[in-house]
Amino acid sequence: MPCIVDFYTGLLLASVSLVIIRSELSVEVLSVVNVRPDGTMGRLALVGPAVDVAIEEINKRYSGQLSMRQTYLYNNGSASCSDLKAVETQLLAAYFYSPQRQVANVTALIYPGCFDERTQMAWMTNELDLLTVYGGAQNSTRLPQVIAAAYTNSGPYGRLTLAMLKMYRWTDVYVIYDIALSQFATYAKASAALLAFYGVKSTLVPVMCHVNVTFTEVLRDFRSRSRVLIFSASLDHLRKLLIDASALNMTNGEYVYYTVNTGADIAIYGQLQWQKNDSNDEVRLCGDGNRDSLTWRLGCRESLDR
């Protein structure tokens, strides 16, 4: 909790750091969130306490200079990022142009999750000249009012990957990453850049992971290019990848499947287990059915055990 609070305190202060402080500058922070407990990214129950404590700390620390308030924009029926994307522009417009809204000196839209630079929301904030901060690797749209501030440090994970590749002297890797969540792309691209610096060739392949995703075609492409695959996506999708690989006879020990688990939220990052009480529980891996894929966290190694 203290780490989360420190992050949001820094993020909130950064969002107004370019403004010259006058006598008590009023700052309005807007956040589009999920309110249902089964939501994934941007759950109010997850980020709300940290944001509230951070704002309280800022107002206390900069009393007389800053007066900051937080407003959450939400739809009761939204439980996922897809749900939010369908209504987020309406939520912002309804609030922004409300006659009851108290206009502040500075208004910032801070996304705790689910922001997508390719949606109408990004361009709407541009038209409104609304400072927007979200947890992403980079601002690929080059919109001047959008700041990408990744909330996970991909450096240690990239160095961990590099150390493993150097240990086994692998020089050519195939990287699959899920474009649905920015943190997966962040890790994949950061790792690829670091590997390239040290002479390791990598092929970056973006995929859109979903419930019925199939990896057959991308695995065939992998087979023609490399023997080492780095997978940056949910651990649940890692299981599906290995099931599809088994069907192509690619879990016979000739190929390596590697992933890094960058978070503990099961709803986002999946669960590290093979047994799901379905017909694929009996899929054999590596011939002996024991291990096929290594999953690393900082400081420990885990595996999908049969």
N, C-alpha and C positions, 0 to 999 in steps of 0.2 A: 504493500500500500504506500509506504513512504516514497518508493521509487516512482510510482505512478503519479503521486502528487507532485514530486519534483519535476517530472517531465511536463505535466500540464502547467505548472507555474512558469517554467521556462518558455513553453510554447505560447502561453497567453501574453507574457511580457514581450516576447519577440514580435508578436503581431502588432504591437503598438510602439516598438522601439524607434521607428523612423519618424515618429510624430514629436514635435517639440512640446515638451510639457509646459502647459500654462497653469494658471490657478485652477486646480482640480479639473482635470480632463475627464470627461465622462466617456466610458467605453462600454459598448454593448457587444456581447459575444453571443452568437447564434450557433446552435448545433442541431443538425438533423439526426435523429436517433430512432432506434427501435425500442418500443416499450414492452413488447411481449417477452416473457422470460425465455422462450424457445428461439428467440432471434439469434443471429450469429454476430456479425460485426456491428459495432456501434450500439450495443445493448445499454440502455439507460442504467440498468441495475449494475452494470460492470463499470461504466465510466463516470456516471453521475456523482458518486461520492468523492472521487478524486478531483473532479472539476470544481465541485462546490467548496471543498477544502482549499484548493489552490486559489480560487477567487477570494475566499475569506482571508487567506494569508496575504495576498497581494494588497487588498484593501487596508489591511492592518499595517503592512510594511510601508505603504506609500500613502498613508492617510494625509489628506490635504492636497495631494498631487493627482491621485487617480481615484476614480469612483467607478468600479467595474460591476456589471451585472450580467447574469447568464439567463438565456431563454432557450428552452428546448422545443424544437419543432418536431412533431410526431403525428403519426396516423395509427389509430388503435388496431387496425387490421394488418399492419406491416410487421412481418416477422423475419424478413430477409432483405438483402441488398437489392434484389430484383423488385421486391415490393416497394421499397423506398424510392427507387429510381422512377417508378411509375407515377409517384405523387409528389416528389420533392420540390419540383418547380411551383406546383400549386401551393404547397405549404409555405414556401418562402414568399411568394407573391401575396398570399392572403395576409401574412403577418407584416410584410414590409410596407404595404400600402394601407394597413389598417389605421383608421382615424384615432384609435386608442393608443397607438404606439408612441412611446416617448423617444423622440429622436436624440441620439447621443452625438458627441463630437466625432467619435470613431466607432464604426461598426465592423466587426470581423466575423466571418463564418468559419468556424473551426469544426472540421469533420473528425470525429473519433473513429470513423470507419465508413466504408461503403461509397466514398467519393470516387467518381469515374470521370476523368478528363474528357472522355469522348461523348459525354451526354450533354443535353441541353442545359443542365444545371451549370456547367462550367462556363458556357457562353452567356448564360443569364447573369451570372455574377460579374462577368466582364462588362456587360451592358450597364449594370448597376454600379460599376466601379467599386465592387465590394471585395475587400481583402479576404482571400480564402486560403486557409492553411489545412493541409491534410497529410496523413501518414503515407507517403509514397517515396519511390526511389528518385524520381526526377519529374520535372514539369515538361512533359513531352509536347504539350500543345503550345508552349512558349507564351501562354497568356500572362501578361505582366502582373496581374493581381493575384495569381495563384502561386503559393509557396508549397513545395513538396518537402516535408520534413519526416523522414523515415523514423519510426519509433523503435526499430530494432537495429542493432549494430551488426551489419553483415560482414564487417572486417574479420572478426575471429572465426566465423564459419568458413569464410573464404580461405583463410590461412590453414584451417583444419583440413579442408579439402585438398589444398595444395600439398600439405605434409603427407597425406595418405598417398596421393598420386606419385610423389617423389619417392616414397618408401618402396612402392611396388614398381617404380620406373615406367609408369604408364604415360604415354606421350600424346595420345589422341583420345578424346572423350566426346560423348554424345550427351547433350543436356536437354532434357524435356522439362518445361515449366508450365504451370497453370496460369493463364492470363486472367482468370477470374478474380484473383486477389493479388494486390500489388506486392505483398511481401514475398511471394513465391518468385515473381519476376526479379525483385530486388536481389535476392540471394543468387539466382541463376546468372544474372548479368554481372554482378560483382565478382562472382567466382570465375566467370569466363574471362573478364578483364584481367584479373590477377593471374590466371593460368597462362594467358597470352603473353604477359610480361615475362614469365619464366619459360616461355617456349613450348608450352603445352597447347596443342591445337584442340579447339572445341567447336562443335556444331550446335548452335542454339535452335531449338525447335519449340515454338509456342503451341499449346493446345488449350482447348476449352473443356475443362473437366466437368462432368455432370453425372447424374445417377446412371445413365445408360451409355456412358462413354466406352468406346472400344479403342484399343491401342494396336490393333493388328497391323495396320498399314505403317504406322510410325515405327513399330518394331522391325518390320521388314527393311525399312530404310536404315535403321540403326545397324542391323545385321550386315548391311552392305558397306558400312562406313567405319565401324569401330567394334570393340569388344567390351568397352566400359561405358555404362550409362549412369548419369547423374539425374536423379528424379527430384524435382522441386514442386511438390504438390501435397495434397492431403495423404496421410498414411492409408486411409481407406482406398484411395485411388492407386496407391502403390500395390495393394493386394490385387486389384483388378489388373494392373499391368503385369504382375507375375503370373496370374491365371492365363492371360492372353499369351504371355511368353511361353508358358508350359505347353499350350496348344500348338505352338510353332516349334516345339522341341528346342527351346532356347533357355531352358533351366537345367541343362545337362552338365553344368560346371564350366562351360566354355565362355560364359558371359558374366560380367559383374554388374550388379545393380546397387547403387549407392544413393542414400538420401540423408538429409540433415533435418531434424525436427526442430524448427525455430520457435515453437510455442507450445504451451500446455493446454490450450483451450481445445477440447476434443471436438466441439462443434465446428471448428475451423480447420484444425490440423489433423483430425482423425485420431484413431486409436491404434496403438501398436499391438495387434494380435492377429493371428491367422484364423483361428476358429470363430466362425460366425453362425454356426448351426445351419449351414446350407450345403448344397451338393458339392460346392467347391472346397469344402473342408478336406476332402480326400485327394485333392490335386497334389501330385508328387513333385517335389523340387529337389534339384541336385542329385537325382538318382536315389539317394538314401533317405530323402524326405526329411532331413533335419534342418538345414539352413540354406537360404538362398540369397537373402538381402541383408546388408548391414545398414543400420540406422544409427546415426551419431547425434548425441547432444554434447554440449560443452562439458568435458570432464568424464564422459562415460560412453560406452558403446553398448548398443542393444541389437537384438536380431529378432526376425520373425521366426519363432520356433514352432515346429510341428509337434 
